[in-house]
Amino acid sequence: MITASQLKAARALLNIDQRDMAKLSGLSVPTIQRMEASDGVIRGNVDSLVKLIAALEGAGLELIHEGTVSSAGGRGVRMRESAVRSRSYREKGSRASAGRAA
């Protein structure tokens, strides 16, 4: 299960808009908009939810479910440690490349 707030937070962590989220998950923009407009837990076609969650996990995110160990005990989303290391490495590489190009 995923909430509309988790989906919005996931997009913010990935720094992508609804159109990018639609491309990433193989869903339509209106479907992403409907999901984000949901009140609480997103309800919808099981296939669409599976695609959405798989896309988020593939992008290196982890959904934190109610009661899962976290500082506040509530729902959330976070980058997996391996994704954080990979992203940090890519950012350092792109900065170094930009410095050499200058």
Secondary structure, 3 states (H helix, E strand, C coil): CCEHHHHHHHHHHHCCCHHHHHHHHCCCHHHHHHHHHCCCECCCCHHHHHHHHHHHHHCCEEEECCCCCCCCCCCEEEECHHHHHHHHHHHHHHHHHHHHHC
